[in-house]
Amino acid sequence: MEPDLVLKPLVSGLLREVLDAPGRLTEMVAALGSPLNVVVPQQIETNAAQYRAVYGRHRLRGAIYFAHKANRSSALIRQLAAGSCGVDVASLGELQHALEAGFTGARLMATGPKDTEFLWLAARVGAMINVDSCEELVELAELVGRFALAPVRVMIRLSAFDSPGVTIASRRSRFGIHARELASGFDILDRHRDLLDLRGMAYHLDTTGLDEKARALEGCLLAVHEAQARGFTPDAIDIGGGFGVNYLRDRGEWDRYTTEFGKAVLGTRAPMTWQNHGYGLRTEAGTLRGTLGLYPAHRDLAGADYLDELLGRESPSLGRPLATLLLEGLYDLHIEPGRGLTDQCGLTLARVSQVRTNAAGDVLVAVAANSRDISTEDHAVLMDPILVSRTPGADEPVGVYLTGNLCLEDDFITRRQVTLPRVPVAGDLLAFVNTAGYFMDFAADHALMQPIARKVAVYPAEGGWTWCLDEQYWPVKGNRA
Ligand SMILES: Cc1ncc(COP(=O)(O)O)c(C=O)c1O
């Protein structure tokens, strides 16, 4: 593997300082086991401030709801409870967790598939309910009536819809109400005006495409107008999450890597992945086919900047910037970033347990963690780990495969060969950075009775940083001088 085929991760803030202390990290892993997740609660507030600055630039109001699903950490949720963000909870467990951390229903948005228990508790505590279907609206009205609850604030999540003159196409989703069903939704709301309080329209699109999102935002504006025509008084639009993260420090590295990767799948250069795995690409009769199914790990536009760009876009059929339309309608703008808010909020440490060379000459580095503990591969995000060693040796870059601790052929931390500065030895650590958004605990389980990673929170302290177990972190610790 050529040494220039690297995908060096972007590391900043407290994570950088944490990585600069290999001795401490080795001790932490010795005490708490491998893998070990590290979260940086204060970083999530720093990130939220960047989104808030975009609101300020466009003179918009509204709430930032952290999509809890991105991370199970208590420290992150408690840190947010101390600030002004809300939480987007997508399960009964997440709702209970947010309430325990200090949130009240007023700052919660319930999204996703909802069973009756989740719906009831969300309604009971006065959370905003982002309704997914007409059936859910009916069930919610029945619960509110039966238990004599206070009227519940609802947003209607739209999936795809048509509008006069323009076909507003968004990718097919199993969530949300189609525009054609909207009239039925209004009928249900009409029948239950005393129980359900329509606050606005919502969408969440799993795409990086700005055009698609601009069309969806415009579609929500049009649906709000329809609601007003039916005598409702909606005042908000919720555009979900999906603002993304830039994981890599260098665009050139990413471009070089993906160009060479295409050649590898074609067979015109040496394979770059285990058994020349193509991440969606394949060769047919000497031609590259398929679609590269990778997250764009280097992004020029991500996070708060992406939101800024979206708001500055012209509405395709209404013809003015989306932010202007929101401002003129005096609509609140709600967002639900998950990945974007967890940028630089954590890393995962894994101890090297064995290094061997197979008959084909591949160097296999086995780590005490598996592909569910560090699920970058599952989310198709490619970035190199950082070798954390207490005994630095002379650098001699080497391409290695990182294998996991499950007795499964496909348990690779990544199927791609990664370049390390030298061959590691058992006991060294690998740090996988920027894992706080979906990669550290979304899929972690006890397969083969392997341990699930412990989690620690790190925060600034005199002379640098200190840490505690995630469940022992409360914001009062981090804010101490
Ligand atoms: C309804 C909803 N809101 C917000 C999010 C967060 O998306 P992201 O982490 O890409 O910002 C998701 C992710 O699946 C979602 O389903």
The ligand as a Gaussian input file, in Angstrom:
#p B3LYP/6-31G(d) Opt

LIG

0 1
 C      -36.244000      12.003000      12.314000
 C      -34.760000      12.153000      12.371000
 N      -34.248000      13.327000      12.804000
 C      -32.913000      13.506000      12.885000
 C      -32.021000      12.500000      12.543000
 C      -30.547000      12.783000      12.673000
 O      -29.884000      12.751000      11.461000
 P      -28.342000      13.095000      11.390000
 O      -27.659000      12.305000      12.443000
 O      -27.938000      12.704000      10.015000
 O      -28.210000      14.564000      11.616000
 C      -32.511000      11.268000      12.089000
 C      -31.587000      10.195000      11.711000
 O      -31.913000       9.117000      11.340000
 C      -33.920000      11.086000      12.000000
 O      -34.443000       9.932000      11.598000

